[in-house]
Structure formats: structure tokens, C-alpha cells
Amino acid sequence: MPGERDPLIIGRVVGDVLDPFMRNISLRVTYGSTQVSNGKELKPSAVANKPRVFVGGYDLRTFYTLVMVDPDAPSPSNPSLREYLHWLVTDIPATTDATFGHEIVCYESPRPTMGIHRFVLVLFEQLGRQTVYAPGWRQNFITKDFAEIYNLGLPVAAVYFNCQREAGCGGRRM
């Protein structure tokens, strides 16, 4: 089955953070000159500043919400803060980047202290402009519940990277 090779399934992003979905919009995330691909290892120093996020689409009248979460906080073996919200941008017009949207939860750079963490960037299509609002907290944010509250439906795109403390070594098995 083709879904069995999907890196979002292999990396347990689908299941831990998202329900199965069909990608139908391009999403390109770059930190400096480094493009994020599913499962890529990045150090905290490489992700200290917010990334550039380019959103595909066809119609400038369509708007998107970008959510970035850590489902492994504070540690992959005890994710009691799952999911920790690192960034939330709404009202991103199609065919642009996140700088054209409204940052309603400011970017908090990943700084894992224990283990290898997954950082998931998820894109949802909004029903209209100014229809999504900031939650009152970052910890125990639940992407699926957030999408349901604001009628965002299933994601239209997602990508994740792995990150561990600067001196950490090794990698997450896929």
C-alpha cells in the first residue's frame, strides 16, 4: 500500500498529531538555505529563527492557517505537554509565504533538552479571513481539536523535522 511508505505515517506524525489526509497544496519550509523534508535532522542553532514558509494554491482569495507543534514535549518518552505549540500564523493567502499572514502566536524556537523531538508544521485551509483565533496556551495544544473548533477540516499539507539538543547525536529510526 502506498500509505505505508508515507514518511508522516512512518514518523508517527499521522496518529500522534494528525488524522490521515490527502496533500493537495504545496508547502515548502526553509531555515536559511536548508529546506525541511520529512524526518530531516536539524540542530537548535539551525532553527533558532522562524523559517520561511511558502504556500502553494491557486486562488489568492483562499487563506491558510499554519500550525507548528512539538508532540514530544518535554521528552519523547514522557510527552506530558503534547502537543506544545511553537507557532501559529493565520490568513496566509494562497501562492504566498507566511509573512503575508497574521502571526497570532509568535515563533518559539525549538530547544529540546531530552531525546529527539519531532517538530510538525501543518497547513489548513480556512473558511474565510479572520476566522481563526489564538488559543490561550501553548502546552497541551491539540491540533486535531483546534482544527475542529475552527472548522478547518483535514490538513492540506504537512512536513516535520527532527531536532535534539545541540550536543546530541544519533537519529530517530524511521
N, C-alpha and C positions, 0 to 999 in steps of 0.2 A: 504494500500500500504506500502511496506517495507521502502520506502524512507521517509515516513512521520515520522518515528522513528529515522532517522539518526540524531545524535547529531550535525553534521555540518549544517544540514538544520534547526533544531530547534534553534541552536545558531546563525542563520543567517550568518554563515561564507559562506555557499553557497548562493550566491546572492550578499552579500556585497563585498566579496573578490574573490570568485571562481565561475565558472560555474559548473553545476553538472558533476560528473566524477565517474568512477569506480576505487576503490582502487585495485591495483594489485601488490603492493610491501609493505613489512612490514616496518614500521617506528617506532622506539622506541626512545623517548626523555626522558632523566633523568637529574634532577638537584640534584646532590649529590645522595642520596638514594631514592629520590622521583621520581616516574615515572609519566609523564604527561599523563593525559587522558582527553578526550574532556569535557570541562566545569569545570575542576578542579580549585579550588581557590588556588592561590599561592600569597604570600606576596612578595614585592620587595626584602626583605632581602634574600628570598629563591631563587631568580632568578638573583642575582647580578652578578654571574659568568656564563659564557657561559655553556650551557648544553652539555652533551654527546648525540650525535645523531647517532643511529645505523640504517644503511640502509640495507634492505634485497636485494633480487635479486638473480640471478643465474649465471651470467657471468661477470667475472672481467673486461671484455672489454667494459662493459656498464658503463656509467658515469651519475651522477645525479647532479642537482642543488638544493640547499636548500635555501628557502627564508623565512625570519621571518618578519612579519609586524604587526602593530597595526592599525586596521581600525577605532579605536575610538579616535584618537588623534585630538585635545588636550583634548576633553571631548566627551563622548557618545552622549550628547545632541546637540553638535556642532562639528562634526568631520571634521572640515575645513582642516585639514592636512592629511586626509585619503588618502592613507594608509601611515603610517610612517614606513620606512624601518629600522629594527633593526639589521639585519644580512643577509649576502649573502655569500654562500660557493658554489663553482663550482667544477667540475671534481672529485666528490666523487665516487670512484669505488664501484660497487655493492658488497654486503656482507662485507662491512667495516663500519667505522664510519667517521664522518665529519672531524676528524683530518687528514685523508688521502687526503682530498680535498684541494682546494685553497680558503682561506678566502679573498674575494676581497672587502667586506665591513665588517669592524670589528664589533664585537658584542657590541651593546649598551644596557646596562641593562634596563629593564622596570622600570620606575619611574612615574606612573600616579599620577597626582595631584587632579583630579576631576573625580569622578564616577568609575565605574567598567569597565575596558578595556579588550578586547579580544586580545590575542597575538596568531597569527596563524603561524604555521610552515608548509610549503608546499614543497613537493618534486616533481621535474620534471625530466624526463629522457632527457638527452642531445642527440643530433645527433652525437656528437663526442667530443673529448677532445679539450679544449681551444677554444670553440665556443661561450662562454658567457662572457660578459664583465660588469664591474661595471657601474652603472648609475652615473650621475653627481650630484645627490641629494638624500636625504633621505625622505623629506616630499613630499606628493602628488605622491608617487610612486604608480603605478597601476600594481598589479601582473598580471592581465589578459593581459595588453598591453605588459609588459615585456616578458611574455611567447610567445606572438605573434611575437615580434621583433626577438627573438632568436629561433623561430621555435621549441619551447618546447612542444607544444600541451597542452593537458589537464594534470592536475596533476596525479601522480601515487599514492600519499598518502598525507594525511594532518592530523594535530591534532592541537587543540587550548586549551589554558587555560585562565582563568580569573585572573585579578590582579587589586588591588586597593591600595591606599596609606596604609602605614604600620598601621595607626590607624583606618583605615576604617572598617566598619562592614556591615554585610548583604551579600546578594548574588544576582547574576543575575538569573532571572527566566528563566527556560527552558520549 
